[in-house]
Structures are given as C-alpha cells and as structure tokens.
Amino acid sequence: QFLMANKLDTAMWISRLFTVYCSALFVLPLLGLHEAASFYQRALLANALTSALRLHQRLPHFQLSRAFLAQALLEDSCHYLLYSLIFVNSYPVTMSIFPVLLFSLLHAATYTKKVLDVSGCNFCVFWQSFFFFFFFFFYFTARSSNSLPFLRNLLEKLNANQQNILKFIACNEIFLMPATVFMLFSGQGSLLQPFIYYRFLTLRYSSRRNPYCRTLFTELRIVVEHLIMKPSCPVFVRRLCLSSISFISRLAPTVA
C-alpha cells in the first residue's frame, strides 16, 4: 500500500537500485569486461530515467519556453540528466560512474529506510529474487520482526557519512573536466564532450541545493596556494599554478 500510494517515488527507488546494481557490476566486472561495458550504459540510462522522473516531480507542468528551461536548469536532477547523456555513448570511464553510483546509493538508502519502517521483513522476501546483489545482507539479517537491524545500521552509517560522500562526488565532478580533455586527445572522446561537460560543471558550481562543488573548488585552491607558496616550490611551477588558478577563476560562473 505504501509503494502504490507513492508510485513516482517507488519508480525512482527501483531505478536507483538498478543503477547501483549495474554500476557495481561495471566497477567489479564479475561477468567479464565485455558485459561490464554494457552495464556502464545501463547504469547511465537508469540514472537518466531517475533524473527525468525527479525533474517531472519538481516541475510537473512542462512548457516549451525559455523561462521553463531556465527553471529546469536550476534543478540538480536536470544536471544529472545532462550528465548521463554526456557519458552514455562515450568510452567507459570509471570516474564517471562513481557520482551516479553514490547518488543512487544515498537516495535509495533513504527510501529503503522508509520502506522498512512501513513494511518490515516481508518486503525483502520479494526483492531478493530481483536484486540479490544489492540485498545480499537481507538474507542473513531477516530473522526477526525488528525490520533488519543490520541493514538499518548500514543505512545509518551511510547517512552519517553523507557529507564525505557528497564531497567525494564533487571531487569526481571536478576532475572529470581534465579527464574529458585527456580523452579527446587520446582519441576516446568527442570534440563536443569537454565543452558540454564544462556547461554541466558550471551548473553544478551554481547549484542551489548542493554547494559541495563550490566548496571543493575553494578548498582545492587553498591547498594549492599553500603548497606553491613554500620556498621549496620551483618558480615556474608557482607561476604555472597561479596562472591556472586565475584562468579557472575567470571561467567560474557568478553565483547569486
């Protein structure tokens, strides 16, 4: 009854679980390298579906107008819909799957806890047959009516480390920018990919809901400036780093 009463949230929950499942089989290629590449695409397509559903939830009334597009670009779900479209047909990059995997894991964990609160152990008997990889822990912990204490502890640990996970995701988002440029020169990327990804990164930098990208840029700048100001740092390295910081600062969008 709870799942049927929240159909859109349930659909996003299932697609996030599927994203975690496919992402895990890409990172850990248990079925072979050829199959891992297909799981990479499936994970990004599932993430695109989740992002589209979330965007529809945030902006239910679609309008073909510039104002609606501007409003949609403010939503994090729109950012990751664009992200999925950027990498879905590209050469598989392990770095690009981690933001998708971790965001899906965090959101799925939050909703899983809600489902456990409502439905208890009967819920996991059904899902073991579909997502045995993700619900591996269910088999060993579904022994009482206490709604899987081991799984609850795992979900609470994920929630407690949410800030560190979000910082790690932001770090991935930042370092994927030079990675797309490297892929272009190595023949594994397209000419448009770095420019489109730069647009994605500016959207993440300006995000209203998730400030971690801006925070990581600031922290990285402080760390680099601290290191290059040491007397042991060569002069040409200091000048190169200062020029790079100045260039990146000029590219940064203005945040309201």
Secondary structure, 3 states (H helix, E strand, C coil): CHHHHCHHHHHHHHHHHHHHHHHHHHHCCCCCHHHHHHHHHHHHHHHHHHHHHHHHHHCCCCCCCHHHHHHHCCCHHHHHHHHHHHHCCCCCCHHHHHHHHHHHHHHHHHHHHHHHHHHCCHHHHHHCCCCCCCCHHHHHHCCCCCCCHHHHHHHHHHHHCHHHHHHHHHHHHHHHHHHHHHHHHCCCCCCCHHHHHHHHHHHHHCCCCCCHHHHHHHHHHHHHHHHHCCCCCCHHHHHHHHHHHHHHHHHCCCCC
